[in-house]
Amino acid sequence: MRELEVLRAGLGDLSVGSFSSLLELTPLTEVSGLYALVIGLIALQWLLRTAREARLGYLPRVAWWAVPGLALLLLTPTLDVPALFGLGAAALLLAEYWPLPYRRVSARPSPAWPLVSVLIGAALAFGILQNQRPEPVAFVAALCALLAGMAGLLGVVLYPAKGAAAKTRPSLNFQTRWHRTVTPEWPDLSVTLSEQGAHLKNISKRPVRLAGWSPAGINAWYRVRGPDGEVLSELRAGQEALLPVGERDSGVRVWYGPDKAQEAHLFRADWTPLGRADGRVLN
């Protein structure tokens, strides 16, 4: 056990030391090896997340805030401005935990701008390192261009080849209500009630296509909308929609379809209406 601990400490010192030696060749002399290692791991995690989303046909939207967030973290010790660390951390949290940090695209993106970004970043970094008095801010900008270009190239290379076929897949509509439906053994959706209405949430690990919904016991048909009132044709994993039910409604019926299934699914949820809560009898 003692030999194992010594080996781990030696590997840790080796990795941090190698980062420190590499940093001596850059203008970021104020950045320690351990600090640079942590930032490098964050950048690697973001690239892996971008690659995973690209395989599903999603590209960064709000997730692009990770690039300036990492830049601010690098500039914090270089410029000796502690406030930049808070701004950088806030940008990283925004890129990771925003409700929809990635957007679905219907076609493979063009590789033009990612290649240009990588070439500009590489040329800028090479020119800065050749200068006798390199500028740290310009070097960080070059690293950001390289990082953004690499993320863009991942979206181009890993975009699913069946994306065009998925685009032509028949969408769910009003006719879905009258067709045969499937009630899954384990629901993909859940409902919670509030003063605003019924909050419909996708609790599965896959996106679902939405057809429409109706209050229980009523012959109606409504499109599913988000909290901002925008019509939703798809509900991603963890995403919520708002169903404007009243205090007399006793449940909802939602027609939907999993991302890779053609048949329609029916989600049922029932509860005791608030208008009749005083007369409820528990058995």
C-alpha positions in Angstrom: 0.0 0.0 0.0 2.8 2.4 0.8 4.5 1.7 -2.5 1.1 2.4 -4.3 0.7 5.7 -2.5 4.3 6.7 -3.5 3.6 5.7 -7.1 0.4 7.8 -7.2 2.2 10.8 -5.7 4.9 10.4 -8.2 2.5 10.3 -11.2 0.7 13.3 -9.8 3.9 15.3 -9.5 4.9 14.1 -13.0 1.7 15.3 -14.6 1.7 18.7 -12.8 5.4 19.1 -13.5 4.9 18.4 -17.2 2.1 21.0 -17.3 4.4 23.4 -15.6 7.2 22.9 -18.0 4.8 23.3 -21.0 3.4 26.5 -19.4 6.9 28.0 -19.3 6.9 28.0 -23.1 3.7 30.1 -23.2 2.9 33.7 -22.1 0.7 32.3 -19.3 3.6 32.2 -16.8 1.3 33.1 -13.9 -0.8 30.0 -14.3 0.3 27.1 -12.1 0.5 23.5 -13.5 -2.3 22.2 -11.3 -4.6 25.1 -12.3 -3.9 24.5 -16.0 -4.5 20.8 -15.5 -8.0 21.4 -14.0 -8.9 23.9 -16.8 -7.7 21.3 -19.4 -9.9 18.6 -17.8 -12.9 21.0 -17.9 -12.3 21.7 -21.6 -11.9 18.0 -22.3 -15.2 17.2 -20.5 -17.0 19.9 -22.6 -15.6 18.5 -25.8 -16.8 15.0 -24.8 -20.2 16.4 -24.0 -20.3 18.2 -27.3 -19.3 15.0 -29.1 -22.0 13.0 -27.3 -24.7 15.5 -28.3 -23.4 15.6 -31.9 -24.1 11.9 -32.2 -27.8 12.6 -31.3 -28.0 15.5 -33.9 -27.6 18.4 -31.4 -25.1 21.3 -31.7 -24.1 23.8 -29.0 -26.4 26.8 -28.4 -26.0 28.2 -24.9 -23.2 25.7 -24.4 -20.9 28.0 -26.4 -20.6 30.1 -23.2 -18.1 27.5 -22.0 -15.5 28.9 -24.4 -15.4 32.5 -22.9 -15.8 30.9 -19.4 -12.6 28.9 -19.8 -10.9 32.0 -21.2 -11.8 34.1 -18.2 -10.5 31.3 -15.9 -7.1 31.4 -17.7 -6.9 35.2 -17.6 -7.7 35.4 -13.8 -4.1 34.7 -12.6 -2.5 36.2 -15.7 -4.2 39.6 -15.3 -4.5 39.3 -11.5 -8.2 40.2 -11.5 -10.1 37.9 -9.1 -13.5 39.0 -10.4 -12.8 37.2 -13.7 -12.8 33.9 -11.9 -16.4 34.4 -10.8 -17.5 35.5 -14.3 -15.8 32.5 -15.8 -17.4 30.1 -13.4 -20.8 31.6 -14.0 -20.3 31.2 -17.8 -19.4 27.5 -17.3 -22.4 26.9 -15.1 -24.7 28.6 -17.7 -23.3 26.4 -20.4 -23.8 23.2 -18.4 -27.1 23.7 -16.6 -29.1 25.9 -18.9 -32.4 24.0 -19.8 -31.6 23.7 -23.5 -27.8 24.2 -24.0 -27.8 22.3 -27.3 -30.2 22.6 -30.2 -31.3 20.0 -32.7 -30.3 20.6 -36.4 -32.0 18.9 -39.3 -28.9 18.7 -41.6 -25.2 18.1 -41.2 -23.5 21.5 -40.4 -20.9 22.9 -42.8 -17.2 22.4 -41.8 -16.2 25.8 -43.2 -16.2 27.9 -40.1 -14.7 25.2 -37.8 -11.8 24.8 -40.2 -11.3 28.5 -40.4 -11.4 28.9 -36.6 -8.8 26.1 -36.1 -6.5 27.6 -38.8 -6.8 31.1 -37.4 -6.2 29.9 -33.8 -3.2 27.8 -34.8 -1.7 30.6 -36.9 -2.3 33.2 -34.2 -0.8 31.0 -31.5 2.3 30.2 -33.6 2.8 33.9 -34.3 2.4 34.9 -30.7 4.9 32.3 -29.5 7.4 33.5 -32.0 7.3 37.0 -30.5 9.9 38.0 -28.0 7.2 39.6 -25.7 4.1 37.5 -26.3 0.7 38.9 -25.3 -1.2 36.6 -22.9 -4.7 37.9 -23.9 -4.0 37.3 -27.6 -2.7 33.8 -26.7 -5.9 33.0 -24.8 -8.0 34.2 -27.7 -6.0 31.8 -30.0 -6.7 28.9 -27.6 -10.4 29.8 -27.6 -10.5 29.8 -31.4 -8.9 26.4 -31.4 -11.3 25.1 -28.8 -14.4 26.4 -30.7 -13.1 25.1 -34.0 -12.5 21.6 -32.5 -16.1 21.6 -31.1 -17.5 22.6 -34.5 -15.5 19.8 -36.3 -16.9 17.3 -33.8 -20.4 18.3 -34.7 -19.6 17.9 -38.4 -17.8 14.5 -38.1 -20.1 12.9 -35.5 -23.5 14.1 -36.9 -25.6 11.0 -37.5 -25.8 9.8 -41.1 -29.5 9.0 -40.6 -30.3 12.6 -39.8 -31.9 13.1 -43.3 -34.1 10.1 -42.8 -35.2 11.2 -39.4 -36.2 14.5 -40.9 -38.7 12.8 -43.2 -40.2 10.6 -40.5 -44.0 11.2 -40.2 -44.8 13.6 -37.4 -47.5 13.1 -34.8 -50.7 15.1 -35.3 -54.4 15.3 -34.6 -55.0 11.9 -36.3 -52.9 10.3 -33.6 -55.8 10.6 -31.1 -57.9 8.2 -33.2 -55.3 5.7 -33.9 -54.2 2.7 -31.8 -52.0 3.8 -28.9 -49.6 2.0 -26.6 -49.4 2.5 -22.9 -45.8 1.7 -21.8 -45.2 -0.3 -18.7 -42.9 2.4 -17.3 -44.0 6.0 -18.2 -41.8 8.4 -20.0 -43.6 11.4 -18.6 -44.6 12.8 -15.2 -47.0 15.5 -14.0 -46.8 17.8 -11.1 -49.4 20.4 -10.2 -49.0 24.1 -9.3 -51.0 27.3 -9.4 -50.0 27.7 -13.0 -51.3 24.4 -14.1 -49.9 20.9 -14.7 -46.1 20.7 -15.4 -45.4 17.9 -17.8 -41.8 16.6 -17.6 -39.9 14.1 -19.7 -38.4 11.7 -17.1 -36.9 9.3 -19.6 -33.4 9.4 -21.0 -34.5 10.0 -24.6 -36.4 12.7 -26.4 -40.1 12.2 -27.1 -42.2 13.6 -29.9 -45.4 15.4 -28.8 -48.8 15.2 -30.6 -51.2 16.9 -28.3 -53.1 16.6 -25.0 -56.6 16.8 -23.6 -58.0 17.1 -20.1 -59.5 13.9 -18.7 -63.1 13.3 -19.6 -63.3 16.1 -22.1 -63.4 15.8 -25.9 -60.7 18.4 -26.6 -57.4 18.7 -28.4 -54.6 21.1 -27.5 -51.0 21.4 -28.6 -48.3 21.1 -25.9 -46.7 24.4 -25.1 -43.7 25.4 -23.0 -43.8 27.8 -20.0 -43.2 30.7 -22.5 -46.2 29.7 -24.6 -44.2 28.3 -27.5 -45.6 25.1 -29.2 -43.4 22.1 -28.5 -43.1 19.3 -31.0 -40.5 17.5 -29.0 -39.7 17.2 -25.3 -36.1 16.5 -24.5 -34.9 14.5 -21.5 -35.6 16.6 -18.4 -37.5 19.3 -20.3 -40.8 20.5 -19.0 -44.0 21.8 -20.6 -47.0 23.6 -19.1 -50.6 22.2 -19.5 -53.0 25.0 -18.4 -55.5 22.8 -16.5 -58.2 24.3 -14.2 -59.2 23.6 -10.7 -62.1 21.4 -11.9 -59.9 19.2 -14.2 -59.2 15.8 -12.8 -56.4 14.6 -15.1 -54.7 14.8 -18.4 -54.2 12.6 -21.5 -51.0 13.2 -23.5 -50.3 11.6 -26.9 -46.7 11.2 -27.7 -44.1 9.0 -29.4 -40.6 8.0 -28.4 -37.9 9.3 -30.7 -37.2 6.1 -32.5 -40.8 4.6 -32.4 -43.5 5.0 -35.0 -46.5 4.0 -32.9 -48.1 6.6 -30.6 -48.0 6.3 -26.8 -50.7 7.5 -24.4 -49.8 9.0 -21.0 -52.6 9.1 -18.4 -52.5 11.1 -15.2 -55.5 11.5 -12.8 -55.9 13.4 -9.5 -58.6 14.8 -7.2 -59.6 18.3 -8.5 -58.9 21.2 -6.1 -62.6 22.2 -6.5 -63.6 18.9 -4.9 -60.8 18.4 -2.5 -63.0 19.1 0.6 -65.3 16.2 -0.3 -62.5 13.7 -0.9 -62.9 10.3 0.9 -59.9 8.2 1.6 -60.5 4.4 1.5 
